[in-house]
Structure formats: structure tokens, C-alpha cells
Amino acid sequence: MPKSDWSIGDSSQLFGLEKWGSPYFSINELGNISISPKGEGGSTIDLVELVHGLEGRNLELPLLIRFDDILEDRLSRLHEAFASAIEHYEYMGRFQGVFPIKCNQQRHVVEELMTCGQRWHFGLEVGSKAELLIALSLIDDPDALLICNGYKDQRYIETATLSRQLGRQPVVVIEQPDEVDRIIAANRELGASPLIGIRTKLASRSSGRWGSSVGETAKFGLTVPDILLTVEALRDADLLNDLRLLHFHLGSQINDIAVLKDALQEASQIYVELRRLGAPMGYLDVGGGLGIDYDGSRTATSASTNYSLQNYANDVVATVRECCDANQIEVPTLVSESGRAIASHFSILVFNVLGTGSMQVAVPEVTDEEPLVVRNLRETLSNIQIIPLDSDAEFSSLQEAWNDAVKFRDDALTAFRLGYLGLPQRAMAEQLTSACARALVQRLPLDRTIPDELKALRSVLTSTYYANFSIFRSAPDTWAIEQLFPVMPIHRLNEEPTHLGHFADLTCDSDGKLANFIDNGNKKSFLELHTFLEDQPYLIGVFLGGAYQEVMGNLHNLFGSTNSVNVRLTSTGGYKLDHVVRGNTNSEVLEAMDHDPEQLLERLRIASESAIQRGTLKISDARRLLDHVETSLRQSTYLHG
């Protein structure tokens, strides 16, 4: 039943906004999502008004909106956390971060990070030759690091080596034993060498989906015997003095801080031993993995973390210092490759709902000579309806009533299969079953733990909300690894959402749906949503998706990239569009699959002319058909009003 005194505070609590959205997202008095790109105390932007303003600029939904100020604020918070930890633990070294380009390779994103990161000598991490080329063109700070990871051929290594003579600081990280010989060969050929790093395979365990990033079966890294052989090979080639960095990686989205502490202790000891073997060292790269609390539960689940940014920085600084002090070794410069923690918050996907589909729950009128199974369902519904709302009735009674309803529904289906029940009577049975489910849900006590068997009642009443976007293009991790992102309406939040729903995207694929949602450390198969009104837009936001989703999206069903904009606050409290990228047109995605739009149009023209000659197509209709095709080729791949 709708709650008459519903408030924006109720919506904030329902969707967990205060937990996962702070300090950037909140609800304003109009019931709209409000964005605070610079965190607490800064100017705010009404997200709904922003969307309408972008639509007025002919930027249609779905829209990917990036807030450059959030990106800068995330970068600032990372450095502030390490600065605080360094001061607190009297660490005699410094912190120097790099951004892994694979996290978000969009030009404007990487350029923005290089610009706002200059004061910290912020650098880049690359994992391929193409990413190396991006980094070489963007880094112009001689103190910024260029960490070179990934598989490396001779050209990759020589390119990185030569860039050192440009004034860059390339660190070629040895991740496979055979890369040692290529580095030595490049040195002999060029008479120069890059700074050299070693990635180690740690024995320490990790957690989460990417726990296999450590250990003997890890994809990258050297074992301890390999490290010793590498040191001797570099010594023999007179390159040991260029060995400056030790790198390890615990995998993306570390959810348990305990695994970080163990890994740091092991890596710190390896670092100390490398110093003792004669390598000058100087840098310890703790890799990526700094997690995001997607659901706000602060737990060690895959969608959360049981630590804060400051906890992470404290553990890194304290653990490394403790090991180095114990061994009387100078502490290293600490490096991190924290892409997810920097980029996740700054991007919001906004899409519109096109319509809904759900089981009718209206009770059908009584007809003459109803089958017994329909009468049984009516009687079950009547018995449920006499139970007071939100009563303290025993759960066993409610469960028994639901069991009866399910049994009678199954009896109706069996009778229909055998030809004893007509289609109208089957429809009545399904409507009555749904009415029973709704009546039972209304009678579940709100202040008591509900058995799992009765929790399933809500999924029976779930509606499908048809969404104007592609999961595979805009949120591929929800499909590929069942990643949970915060999803919620961005308006009408001063109004109680009285429907349960999930989203079906535009693709012709049964997997093209968004049907798992955050639930305070758990997940649920439905989201509380408002009544869809045909004459009003209903706008939904997918939050914390700025890392990986753009670069991993694909062209399933030939749905291309969405319109995207980069927004920045102005000194007057307004906003400006720093960068606009139009989404793919139908013509562009066809060309990506090697189809020729002009040839396609010409084939249709010829077919239309033949149909006109046969008398099966009027000239006016042929013109309309070709006009529609030509217009569609120029338009976005998504649906239009």
C-alpha cells in the first residue's frame, strides 16, 4: 500500500544512496538526484535538469554523463589519504600514483587525469603497445612514471627504452622470464635501457573474483627462482643498476583488507632482499585492486569492501615502513595503479523507460459455471483478504495460503494441457494467483524477519520495464560477471515507488536484462520502481560505472555507443560541457561490420522500383520507405520518440 507521508529520506534509505553515494550523490527537495561533483560543501547540479538541458542540445537518451570534477576529486582524495598516512606513520618516502589506461581509455578522460594530476606528478600504466603510444604522447612531466606492463615484443621494449631519452620515466616491468633477454638485446642494440621493474607472483592469497591474480597459477609475474635468475642475468648484462621497481597485483576490487596486509608483508620482504642482492630499487608498486563499495554495506562481499580509502593507505604505508625499518632499508616510493577507485564515480548512465509489462492482478469477475480450480483460487484469495494488513499472523498460515494458491495454479495448467480448461479460464487462474501473491505481500509483517519461502512472493509480482539501452554496450559487467551497480530512478524520489520491476534492454537476447540489484550486502532480483506513465519520461540512472564499462562494451545487435558528455562546474555555480561525443549512428555500426550503407540503400531502391513496376508498392510509399532508411542511417542506434 502507498505510504502517504513518503519522503526523500525514505527513498535515500530504500536505494542505499547515503551509503554508496556519499559525498557525490543525494536527493534534492524536488525529488531529483543532485550531483555534488566536488564533494561536501561544493556546488550541486540537478541531474534531471541537466538531462533536459542536454536533450535541448539534441543529445538524446541514453546518455553517458561524465563529471570531470568528480574525477579530479577522486584523484585528490587518493593522494590526500596517502599524504595523511605518510604523515601519521612518519614515513620517510612519498606516494606516486599512476592510472591504468585499460580502466578507461577515452582520450578526454586520460587527458583530464594528466592535467589535474600534474601537481602530484601523476603518471600512467599501460598494458599494450597501443596504450604505450597514448602514454608517450600525453606524459610531458619528467617526474611522472610510465609503468609498462603486459606482453612485450622487441618493438614495445625498444619504444619504451627510447622514450627515456625523451625525458620520460619508462619502467619496463618484467612479467615473463623471456622478457629479460629482450631487454638485454634492446640495450645492446640501442646502447640504452629503460628503468626496469619485476612483477612477482606472491604466495599470499587474495579475495574476490580476481583472486587468481596471485599465486603460482597467476597469468603474470615471476616466481622467486625466476626472480633470482633475472637478477643474475641483469647483473651479467651490467643492467642491475637499472632495476628500480618491484610490482605485485592482487586483482581488481579487493574486498577484504586482510589479504592486502599479508601480500604487503611478503612483497616488502622481497623488496628488501632485492636491495641486498645489489639492486638500487626505489619503488614498490602495490598494483591495482583498491576497491569500490558499490552497495554501501562495508562488507567483504564482491560488491563492497570492508575498508575505506584511508584504511587502505594506512595499511600500505605502515606495513612497508615496518618491514624496511626492521631491515634497516630506506623506504621506497610507493606506487599504486588504482583505476577503479579513481574512475568509477565520475560516470553516470541515464536511460529512459519505454514501457512496462506485467501480470494483471485485477480480480476477474465471477462467471457462470466456473471450473473447480478457479473457485478454489477465489476461496484462497478470500481467506487471505480477511487477514488484517501487517498482522502478526503466524508465518505458517501465510505460507500455507501461498502453497494452496500455487497448487491450484498448477492444477489449472495441467487441466489446460489436457484440454479440460479453456484459455479464458486459464487466464482467470493466473490473475487470481497474482492477486493472492499481492494480498500476501501486503500482509507480511514489516518489522519481522521474513522466511526465504515468502520472500519469493515479491518476484512473482515483478514487472518488466523496457529500457532504451543495451546491457552489452553500456554495462557489460552486469552480464559477464554479474557485477552489481547502484541503479535507481533519478526523479520522483519524493513519491513512493509501489511497483517491483527489473529492466529488459533493447537487444534480442534473453540475457539482455538488468535483474540483479544491491540490497545492503546482498542482492535482490527486483527494484522498487514507480508507476510508468505513458505521457511522462521515466529516467533511470546506473551509477559507479566509470571503470571498464565503456571500453569493454560491444556491438551486440549492432547497438553502438551512446551519446556522452563531460561536464564541469563553472565559477558561477553552473556547468559547462567540456567535451561532447555523439553516439554511433546506424551507418557507423554497419560499416564496423563491413557493410556498405550506400550499397544497402541502392539495393532497397532497386527492390522498390521493381515493386512499383509490379504494382505492389505505391510511389509515395516507396519514397517514405527510402526516407525512413536514409534517416535511420544518420540516427543513433537507439530508439527515438
C-alpha positions as CSV (number, residue, x, y, z in Angstrom):
1,M,0.0,0.0,0.0
2,P,1.3,3.5,-0.8
3,K,2.7,5.4,2.2
4,S,1.1,8.8,2.4
5,D,4.0,10.5,4.1
6,W,6.8,9.2,1.9
7,S,9.8,11.4,2.0
8,I,13.1,11.8,0.1
9,G,14.8,10.4,3.2
10,D,12.7,7.2,2.7
11,S,13.9,7.0,-0.9
12,S,17.5,7.6,0.1
13,Q,17.3,4.8,2.6
14,L,15.5,2.4,0.2
15,F,18.1,2.7,-2.5
16,G,21.0,2.9,-0.1
17,L,22.0,6.3,-1.6
18,E,23.5,7.7,1.6
19,K,25.8,4.6,1.8
20,W,27.2,4.2,-1.7
21,G,26.5,7.7,-3.0
22,S,28.3,9.9,-0.4
23,P,29.7,12.5,-1.0
24,Y,28.7,13.0,-4.6
25,F,25.0,11.9,-4.9
26,S,22.0,12.9,-2.9
27,I,18.3,13.8,-3.4
28,N,17.1,17.4,-3.5
29,E,13.8,18.9,-2.4
30,L,12.2,18.3,-5.9
31,G,12.8,14.6,-5.5
32,N,15.6,14.6,-8.1
33,I,19.1,13.2,-7.9
34,S,21.5,16.0,-7.0
35,I,25.2,15.8,-8.0
36,S,28.0,17.4,-5.9
37,P,31.0,17.0,-8.2
38,K,33.4,18.4,-5.6
39,G,32.0,16.6,-2.6
40,E,30.7,18.1,0.6
41,G,30.0,21.8,0.6
42,G,30.5,22.3,-3.2
43,S,28.0,23.4,-5.8
44,T,25.4,21.0,-6.9
45,I,23.7,20.1,-10.2
46,D,20.2,18.8,-10.5
47,L,20.7,15.7,-12.7
48,V,17.2,15.8,-14.2
49,E,17.6,19.4,-15.2
50,L,21.0,18.6,-16.7
51,V,19.5,15.7,-18.7
52,H,16.7,18.0,-20.0
53,G,19.4,20.6,-20.9
54,L,21.4,18.0,-22.8
55,E,18.3,16.9,-24.7
56,G,17.7,20.5,-25.6
57,R,21.1,20.4,-27.2
58,N,19.9,17.5,-29.4
59,L,21.7,14.9,-27.2
60,E,19.1,12.1,-27.0
61,L,18.9,9.3,-24.4
62,P,20.6,7.0,-23.4
63,L,23.2,9.4,-22.2
64,L,26.6,8.8,-20.6
65,I,27.4,11.8,-18.4
66,R,30.9,12.2,-17.0
67,F,31.7,14.7,-14.3
68,D,35.3,15.8,-14.6
69,D,35.2,17.5,-11.2
70,I,34.5,14.1,-9.6
71,L,37.4,12.6,-11.5
72,E,39.7,15.3,-10.1
73,D,38.2,14.9,-6.6
74,R,38.8,11.2,-6.6
75,L,42.4,11.7,-7.6
76,S,42.7,14.3,-4.8
77,R,41.2,12.1,-2.2
78,L,43.6,9.2,-3.1
79,H,46.7,11.5,-2.7
80,E,45.3,13.1,0.5
81,A,44.8,9.6,2.0
82,F,48.4,8.6,1.3
83,A,49.7,12.0,2.5
84,S,47.8,11.6,5.8
85,A,49.1,8.1,6.3
86,I,52.7,9.2,5.4
87,E,52.5,11.9,8.0
88,H,50.9,9.8,10.6
89,Y,53.4,6.9,10.4
90,E,56.4,9.3,9.8
91,Y,57.1,7.5,6.5
92,M,60.3,8.9,5.0
93,G,59.2,8.3,1.4
94,R,56.4,9.5,-0.8
95,F,53.5,8.3,-2.8
96,Q,53.3,8.5,-6.6
97,G,50.3,7.1,-8.4
98,V,49.6,6.0,-12.0
99,F,46.3,5.5,-13.8
100,P,45.9,2.2,-15.7
101,I,44.7,3.2,-19.1
102,K,42.8,-0.1,-19.6
103,C,40.3,1.2,-17.0
104,N,39.0,3.9,-19.3
105,Q,40.9,4.6,-22.5
106,Q,38.7,7.6,-23.6
107,R,41.0,10.4,-24.7
108,H,39.3,13.1,-22.7
109,V,39.4,11.0,-19.6
110,V,43.2,10.3,-19.8
111,E,43.9,13.9,-20.8
112,E,41.9,15.2,-17.8
113,L,43.8,13.0,-15.4
114,M,47.1,14.1,-16.8
115,T,46.1,17.8,-16.5
116,C,44.7,17.6,-13.0
117,G,47.4,15.2,-11.8
118,Q,50.3,17.3,-12.6
119,R,50.7,18.7,-9.1
120,W,51.3,15.1,-7.9
121,H,53.4,14.0,-10.9
122,F,50.7,11.5,-11.6
123,G,51.6,9.0,-14.3
124,L,50.1,6.2,-16.5
125,E,50.3,2.5,-16.6
126,V,50.0,0.7,-19.9
127,G,49.4,-2.9,-20.8
128,S,49.7,-2.9,-24.6
129,K,51.6,-1.3,-27.4
130,A,48.6,0.9,-28.3
131,E,48.3,2.1,-24.7
132,L,52.0,2.8,-24.7
133,L,51.6,5.1,-27.7
134,I,48.8,7.0,-25.9
135,A,51.0,7.5,-22.8
136,L,54.1,8.6,-24.7
137,S,52.0,11.4,-26.3
138,L,50.4,12.6,-23.2
139,I,53.0,12.4,-20.5
140,D,55.2,15.5,-20.6
141,D,56.2,15.6,-16.9
142,P,59.8,14.2,-16.4
143,D,58.9,13.2,-12.9
144,A,55.8,11.2,-13.8
145,L,56.1,7.4,-14.1
146,L,55.2,5.4,-17.1
147,I,54.7,1.8,-15.9
148,C,54.9,-0.7,-18.8
149,N,53.1,-3.9,-18.1
150,G,51.6,-6.6,-20.3
151,Y,53.1,-8.8,-23.0
152,K,56.1,-7.1,-24.7
153,D,57.7,-7.8,-28.1
154,Q,61.0,-6.3,-29.1
155,R,59.4,-3.2,-30.6
156,Y,57.4,-2.5,-27.4
157,I,60.6,-2.7,-25.3
158,E,62.7,-0.6,-27.7
159,T,60.0,2.1,-27.9
160,A,59.8,2.3,-24.1
161,T,63.6,2.4,-23.9
162,L,64.0,5.2,-26.4
163,S,61.3,7.2,-24.7
164,R,63.7,7.6,-21.7
165,Q,65.8,9.7,-23.9
166,L,62.8,12.0,-24.5
167,G,62.8,12.8,-20.8
168,R,60.1,10.2,-19.8
169,Q,60.4,7.7,-16.9
170,P,59.5,4.4,-18.5
171,V,59.6,1.4,-16.2
172,V,59.5,-1.8,-18.2
173,V,58.1,-4.4,-15.8
174,I,59.4,-7.9,-16.4
175,E,56.3,-10.2,-16.1
176,Q,57.5,-13.2,-18.2
177,P,61.0,-14.7,-17.9
178,D,61.7,-14.4,-21.7
179,E,61.3,-10.6,-21.5
180,V,64.7,-10.4,-19.7
181,D,66.5,-11.5,-22.9
182,R,64.6,-8.9,-25.0
183,I,65.5,-6.1,-22.6
184,I,69.2,-7.1,-22.8
185,A,69.0,-7.3,-26.6
186,A,67.5,-3.8,-26.8
187,N,70.2,-2.5,-24.5
188,R,72.9,-3.9,-26.8
189,E,71.2,-2.6,-29.9
190,L,70.4,0.9,-28.6
191,G,73.1,1.4,-26.1
192,A,70.4,2.5,-23.6
193,S,68.0,0.9,-21.2
194,P,64.7,1.7,-19.5
195,L,64.2,1.7,-15.8
196,I,63.4,-2.0,-15.0
197,G,60.8,-3.5,-12.8
198,I,60.0,-7.0,-11.7
199,R,56.5,-8.3,-11.1
200,T,56.4,-11.1,-8.5
201,K,54.0,-13.9,-8.1
202,L,53.0,-13.8,-4.5
203,A,52.2,-16.9,-2.4
204,S,49.8,-14.8,-0.4
205,R,46.1,-15.4,-1.1
206,S,43.7,-12.8,-2.5
207,S,40.0,-12.5,-2.5
208,G,37.1,-11.7,-4.8
209,R,36.6,-12.5,-8.4
210,W,40.2,-11.8,-9.3
211,G,41.8,-13.8,-6.5
212,S,43.7,-15.9,-9.1
213,S,45.8,-12.8,-9.9
214,V,48.3,-14.1,-7.3
215,G,49.9,-17.5,-6.6
216,E,51.7,-19.9,-8.8
217,T,48.8,-20.0,-11.4
218,A,48.8,-16.3,-11.9
219,K,48.9,-15.1,-15.5
220,F,51.7,-12.7,-15.0
221,G,54.7,-12.5,-12.7
222,L,57.9,-14.2,-11.8
223,T,58.4,-16.9,-9.2
224,V,61.1,-16.5,-6.6
225,P,63.5,-18.8,-8.5
226,D,62.8,-16.7,-11.7
227,I,63.5,-13.5,-9.8
228,L,66.9,-14.8,-8.7
229,L,67.8,-15.8,-12.3
230,T,66.6,-12.4,-13.6
231,V,68.8,-10.6,-11.1
232,E,71.9,-12.6,-12.2
233,A,71.1,-12.1,-15.9
234,L,70.8,-8.3,-15.3
235,R,74.0,-8.3,-13.3
236,D,75.8,-10.1,-16.1
237,A,74.5,-7.6,-18.7
238,D,75.5,-4.7,-16.4
239,L,71.9,-3.7,-16.1
240,L,71.3,-4.4,-12.4
241,N,71.7,-0.7,-11.6
242,D,68.5,-0.1,-13.7
243,L,66.4,-2.4,-11.6
244,R,64.3,0.1,-9.6
245,L,60.8,-1.3,-9.1
246,L,59.1,-4.3,-7.6
247,H,55.5,-4.8,-8.6
248,F,52.7,-7.1,-7.4
249,H,49.0,-7.2,-8.1
250,L,46.2,-8.7,-6.0
251,G,43.5,-8.4,-8.6
252,S,40.8,-5.9,-9.2
253,Q,38.3,-5.0,-6.5
254,I,40.0,-6.3,-3.4
255,N,37.1,-6.7,-0.9
256,D,39.0,-7.9,2.2
257,I,41.7,-5.7,3.7
258,A,43.3,-8.7,5.4
259,V,44.6,-10.1,2.2
260,L,46.3,-6.8,1.4
261,K,48.2,-6.9,4.7
262,D,49.6,-10.4,4.0
263,A,50.6,-9.5,0.5
264,L,52.3,-6.3,1.6
265,Q,54.4,-8.2,4.2
266,E,55.5,-10.7,1.6
267,A,56.2,-8.1,-1.1
268,S,58.1,-5.8,1.3
269,Q,60.4,-8.7,2.2
270,I,61.1,-9.5,-1.4
271,Y,61.9,-5.8,-1.9
272,V,64.4,-5.9,1.0
273,E,66.0,-9.0,-0.5
274,L,66.4,-7.3,-3.9
275,R,68.2,-4.5,-2.2
276,R,70.5,-6.9,-0.5
277,L,71.3,-8.5,-3.9
278,G,72.6,-5.2,-5.1
279,A,69.7,-3.7,-7.0
280,P,69.2,0.0,-6.1
281,M,65.4,-0.3,-6.3
282,G,63.5,2.8,-5.0
283,Y,59.9,2.0,-6.0
284,L,57.3,-0.5,-4.7
285,D,54.2,-0.8,-6.9
286,V,51.3,-2.2,-5.0
287,G,49.3,-2.6,-8.2
288,G,45.6,-2.1,-8.5
289,G,42.8,-3.6,-6.5
290,L,41.7,-0.6,-4.4
291,G,38.0,-1.4,-4.2
292,I,34.7,0.4,-4.5
293,D,31.8,0.0,-2.1
294,Y,29.1,-0.5,-4.8
295,D,26.4,-1.4,-2.3
296,G,27.4,0.7,0.7
297,S,27.4,-2.3,3.1
298,R,31.1,-2.0,4.0
299,T,31.4,-5.8,3.9
300,A,33.8,-8.3,2.3
301,T,31.4,-9.1,-0.5
302,S,32.1,-8.9,-4.2
303,A,30.1,-5.6,-4.5
304,S,31.7,-4.0,-1.4
305,T,34.8,-3.5,0.6
306,N,35.4,-3.9,4.4
307,Y,37.7,-0.9,4.4
308,S,37.9,2.7,3.5
309,L,40.3,4.6,1.2
310,Q,42.2,5.8,4.3
311,N,42.3,2.3,5.8
312,Y,43.9,1.1,2.5
313,A,46.6,3.9,2.5
314,N,47.3,3.3,6.2
315,D,47.9,-0.4,5.8
316,V,50.2,0.2,2.7
317,V,52.3,2.8,4.5
318,A,52.5,1.2,7.9
319,T,53.3,-2.3,6.6
320,V,56.1,-1.2,4.2
321,R,57.7,1.0,6.8
322,E,57.6,-1.7,9.4
323,C,59.5,-4.2,7.1
324,C,62.0,-1.7,5.9
325,D,62.8,-0.3,9.4
326,A,63.3,-3.8,10.7
327,N,65.8,-4.5,8.0
328,Q,67.4,-1.0,8.1
329,I,66.5,-0.4,4.5
330,E,65.5,3.0,3.1
331,V,61.7,3.0,2.4
332,P,60.7,3.1,-1.3
333,T,58.4,5.5,-3.1
334,L,55.0,3.9,-3.0
335,V,53.2,3.4,-6.4
336,S,49.6,2.4,-6.9
337,E,47.6,1.6,-10.1
338,S,44.2,2.4,-8.6
339,G,42.0,2.8,-11.7
340,R,38.6,1.6,-10.4
341,A,38.8,3.8,-7.3
342,I,39.6,6.9,-9.4
343,A,37.2,6.4,-12.3
344,S,34.1,4.6,-11.0
345,H,32.2,7.5,-9.5
346,F,32.6,10.1,-12.3
347,S,30.3,8.5,-14.8
348,I,26.5,8.0,-14.8
349,L,24.5,6.3,-17.5
350,V,20.9,7.7,-17.8
351,F,18.3,5.8,-19.8
352,N,14.6,6.2,-20.3
353,V,11.9,3.5,-19.8
354,L,9.9,2.8,-23.0
355,G,7.0,0.8,-21.4
356,T,6.2,-2.0,-19.0
357,G,4.8,-5.5,-19.0
358,S,3.4,-7.3,-16.0
359,M,0.8,-9.9,-14.9
360,Q,-2.6,-8.3,-14.4
361,V,-3.5,-8.6,-10.7
362,A,-7.1,-7.3,-11.0
363,V,-9.5,-9.9,-9.7
364,P,-11.6,-11.2,-12.6
365,E,-15.4,-11.1,-12.3
366,V,-17.2,-14.2,-11.3
367,T,-18.7,-16.1,-14.3
368,D,-21.3,-18.8,-14.5
369,E,-20.1,-22.4,-14.1
370,E,-16.5,-21.7,-13.2
371,P,-14.2,-24.7,-13.0
372,L,-13.4,-26.0,-9.6
373,V,-9.8,-24.9,-9.8
374,V,-10.8,-21.3,-10.4
375,R,-13.3,-21.5,-7.5
376,N,-10.6,-22.9,-5.3
377,L,-8.3,-19.9,-6.1
378,R,-11.2,-17.4,-5.4
379,E,-11.7,-19.1,-2.0
380,T,-8.0,-18.9,-1.2
381,L,-7.9,-15.2,-2.1
382,S,-10.9,-14.5,0.1
383,N,-9.3,-16.3,3.1
384,I,-6.1,-14.2,2.6
385,Q,-8.0,-11.0,2.4
386,I,-9.6,-11.4,5.8
387,I,-6.2,-11.4,7.5
388,P,-5.5,-7.9,8.8
389,L,-2.8,-5.9,7.0
390,D,0.7,-6.1,8.5
391,S,-0.7,-8.5,11.1
392,D,1.2,-10.7,13.5
393,A,-0.3,-13.8,12.0
394,E,1.9,-16.9,12.0
395,F,4.1,-17.2,9.0
396,S,2.9,-20.8,8.7
397,S,-0.6,-19.6,7.9
398,L,0.6,-17.2,5.2
399,Q,2.9,-19.9,3.8
400,E,0.0,-22.4,3.7
401,A,-2.1,-20.0,1.8
402,W,0.6,-19.4,-0.8
403,N,1.2,-23.2,-1.1
404,D,-2.5,-23.6,-1.8
405,A,-2.5,-20.9,-4.4
406,V,0.5,-22.4,-6.2
407,K,-1.1,-25.9,-6.1
408,F,-4.4,-24.6,-7.6
409,R,-2.4,-22.7,-10.3
410,D,-0.5,-25.8,-11.2
411,D,-3.8,-27.8,-11.3
412,A,-5.2,-25.2,-13.8
413,L,-2.1,-25.6,-16.0
414,T,-2.4,-29.3,-16.0
415,A,-6.1,-29.1,-16.9
416,F,-5.3,-26.7,-19.7
417,R,-2.7,-29.0,-21.2
418,L,-5.2,-31.9,-21.2
419,G,-7.9,-29.8,-22.8
420,Y,-10.2,-29.6,-19.8
421,L,-9.7,-25.9,-19.3
422,G,-10.1,-23.1,-21.9
423,L,-7.8,-20.1,-22.4
424,P,-10.1,-17.6,-20.7
425,Q,-10.3,-19.9,-17.6
426,R,-6.5,-20.3,-17.6
427,A,-6.2,-16.5,-17.7
428,M,-8.5,-16.2,-14.7
429,A,-6.4,-18.7,-12.8
430,E,-3.2,-16.8,-13.4
431,Q,-4.8,-13.5,-12.5
432,L,-6.2,-14.9,-9.2
433,T,-2.8,-16.4,-8.4
434,S,-1.2,-13.0,-8.8
435,A,-3.9,-11.4,-6.7
436,C,-3.1,-13.9,-4.0
437,A,0.5,-13.1,-4.1
438,R,-0.1,-9.3,-3.8
439,A,-2.6,-9.8,-0.9
440,L,0.0,-12.0,0.9
441,V,2.8,-9.4,0.3
442,Q,0.6,-6.7,1.8
443,R,0.1,-8.8,4.9
444,L,3.8,-9.7,5.7
445,P,4.8,-8.0,8.9
446,L,7.2,-5.2,8.2
447,D,9.2,-5.5,11.5
448,R,10.0,-9.2,11.4
449,T,12.4,-11.3,9.5
450,I,10.6,-13.0,6.6
451,P,11.3,-16.6,5.7
452,D,13.0,-17.1,2.3
453,E,10.0,-19.1,1.0
454,L,7.8,-16.0,1.4
455,K,10.4,-13.6,0.1
456,A,9.9,-15.2,-3.3
457,L,6.4,-13.8,-3.3
458,R,7.8,-10.4,-4.4
459,S,9.4,-11.8,-7.5
460,V,6.0,-13.2,-8.6
461,L,4.8,-9.6,-8.8
462,T,7.8,-8.2,-10.6
463,S,7.1,-6.2,-13.7
464,T,9.4,-5.8,-16.7
465,Y,10.4,-2.2,-17.5
466,Y,11.6,-2.0,-21.1
467,A,14.7,0.2,-21.2
468,N,16.2,2.2,-24.0
469,F,19.8,0.9,-23.8
470,S,22.0,-2.1,-24.3
471,I,23.4,-4.1,-21.4
472,F,26.2,-5.4,-23.6
473,R,27.2,-1.9,-24.8
474,S,26.8,0.2,-21.6
475,A,27.1,-2.2,-18.6
476,P,28.7,-5.4,-19.8
477,D,30.0,-6.5,-16.4
478,T,26.4,-7.0,-15.2
479,W,26.1,-9.7,-17.8
480,A,29.6,-11.1,-17.9
481,I,30.3,-11.4,-14.2
482,E,27.1,-10.4,-12.5
483,Q,28.6,-7.2,-11.2
484,L,26.2,-5.1,-9.1
485,F,26.0,-1.4,-9.8
486,P,23.7,1.0,-7.9
487,V,20.6,1.5,-10.1
488,M,17.7,3.8,-9.2
489,P,15.3,6.4,-10.6
490,I,16.8,9.8,-10.8
491,H,13.5,11.6,-10.2
492,R,10.1,11.2,-8.5
493,L,12.0,10.3,-5.3
494,N,9.5,12.3,-3.1
495,E,7.0,9.7,-4.3
496,E,6.8,6.2,-3.0
497,P,7.8,3.5,-5.6
498,T,4.9,1.0,-5.3
499,H,6.0,-1.4,-8.1
500,L,8.6,-4.1,-8.2
501,G,10.5,-4.4,-11.5
502,H,13.6,-5.3,-13.5
503,F,14.8,-4.0,-16.8
504,A,14.9,-5.6,-20.2
505,D,17.2,-3.9,-22.7
506,L,16.7,-3.4,-26.5
507,T,18.8,-6.4,-27.6
508,C,17.1,-9.6,-28.9
509,D,18.8,-11.7,-26.3
510,S,17.3,-13.2,-23.2
511,D,20.5,-12.2,-21.3
512,G,19.8,-8.6,-22.2
513,K,18.4,-7.6,-18.8
514,L,19.2,-5.9,-15.6
515,A,17.8,-8.1,-13.0
516,N,20.2,-8.1,-10.0
517,F,20.3,-5.1,-7.7
518,I,22.1,-4.1,-4.5
519,D,20.4,-4.9,-1.2
520,N,22.6,-3.9,1.7
521,G,25.3,-6.5,1.2
522,N,23.1,-8.9,-0.6
523,K,21.4,-8.9,-4.0
524,K,17.7,-8.9,-5.0
525,S,16.0,-9.7,-8.3
526,F,13.8,-6.7,-8.4
527,L,14.0,-2.9,-7.9
528,E,11.4,-0.7,-6.3
529,L,10.0,1.5,-9.1
530,H,7.3,4.0,-9.8
531,T,4.2,3.6,-11.9
532,F,5.1,4.1,-15.5
533,L,3.1,7.0,-17.1
534,E,2.8,7.0,-20.8
535,D,2.9,10.8,-21.2
536,Q,5.9,11.4,-18.9
537,P,9.5,10.3,-19.2
538,Y,10.8,7.9,-16.5
539,L,14.5,8.2,-16.1
540,I,16.8,5.6,-14.5
541,G,20.5,6.1,-13.6
542,V,23.2,3.4,-13.4
543,F,25.9,4.7,-11.1
544,L,29.6,3.9,-10.4
545,G,30.2,2.6,-13.8
546,G,33.1,4.8,-14.9
547,A,35.6,2.0,-14.8
548,Y,35.9,-0.6,-17.6
549,Q,32.3,-0.5,-18.8
550,E,32.9,1.8,-21.7
551,V,36.0,0.0,-23.1
552,M,34.5,-3.5,-22.7
553,G,31.1,-2.7,-24.3
554,N,30.4,-4.5,-27.6
555,L,28.1,-4.1,-30.6
556,H,25.7,-6.9,-29.8
557,N,22.6,-6.5,-32.1
558,L,24.6,-3.5,-33.5
559,F,23.7,-1.2,-30.7
560,G,26.5,1.3,-30.7
561,S,28.0,3.8,-28.2
562,T,25.6,6.2,-26.6
563,N,25.9,10.0,-26.6
564,S,28.4,11.1,-24.0
565,V,29.3,14.4,-22.4
566,N,31.9,15.6,-20.0
567,V,30.5,18.2,-17.6
568,R,32.4,20.6,-15.4
569,L,31.2,23.2,-12.8
570,T,31.7,26.9,-13.5
571,S,32.8,29.5,-11.1
572,T,29.3,30.9,-11.0
573,G,27.8,27.6,-9.8
574,G,26.5,26.5,-13.2
575,Y,28.0,24.0,-15.5
576,K,29.6,23.8,-18.9
577,L,30.1,20.9,-21.4
578,D,33.8,20.3,-21.7
579,H,33.5,17.6,-24.3
580,V,30.7,16.0,-26.3
581,V,30.9,12.8,-28.3
582,R,28.0,11.7,-30.4
583,G,27.0,8.1,-30.2
584,N,27.4,5.7,-33.1
585,T,24.9,6.1,-36.0
586,N,23.4,3.1,-37.7
587,S,25.6,3.8,-40.7
588,E,28.7,3.7,-38.5
589,V,27.9,0.3,-36.8
590,L,27.1,-1.2,-40.2
591,E,30.5,-0.1,-41.6
592,A,32.1,-1.5,-38.5
593,M,30.8,-4.9,-39.6
594,D,32.0,-4.3,-43.2
595,H,28.5,-3.4,-44.6
596,D,28.3,-0.6,-47.1
597,P,25.3,1.7,-46.2
598,E,25.2,3.2,-49.7
599,Q,25.1,-0.2,-51.3
600,L,22.3,-1.2,-48.8
601,L,20.3,1.9,-49.8
602,E,20.8,1.2,-53.5
603,R,19.6,-2.4,-53.2
604,L,16.5,-1.2,-51.5
605,R,16.0,1.5,-54.2
606,I,16.2,-1.2,-56.9
607,A,13.8,-3.5,-55.0
608,S,11.4,-0.6,-54.6
609,E,11.5,0.2,-58.3
610,S,10.7,-3.4,-59.1
611,A,7.8,-3.5,-56.7
612,I,6.4,-0.3,-58.2
613,Q,6.6,-1.9,-61.7
614,R,4.7,-4.9,-60.4
615,G,2.1,-2.7,-58.8
616,T,2.7,-4.0,-55.3
617,L,4.1,-0.7,-53.9
618,K,2.9,2.8,-54.5
619,I,5.5,5.5,-55.4
620,S,4.6,7.5,-52.3
621,D,5.1,4.5,-50.1
622,A,8.4,3.7,-51.8
623,R,9.6,7.3,-51.1
624,R,8.5,7.0,-47.5
625,L,10.4,3.7,-47.1
626,L,13.6,5.1,-48.6
627,D,13.2,8.3,-46.5
628,H,12.9,6.2,-43.3
629,V,16.0,4.2,-44.3
630,E,18.1,7.3,-45.1
631,T,17.1,8.9,-41.8
632,S,17.8,5.8,-39.8
633,L,21.3,5.5,-41.2
634,R,22.0,9.0,-39.9
635,Q,20.5,8.4,-36.5
636,S,21.6,6.8,-33.3
637,T,21.2,3.1,-32.9
638,Y,18.8,3.6,-30.0
639,L,15.1,4.3,-30.1
640,H,13.7,7.8,-30.6
641,G,10.4,9.4,-29.6
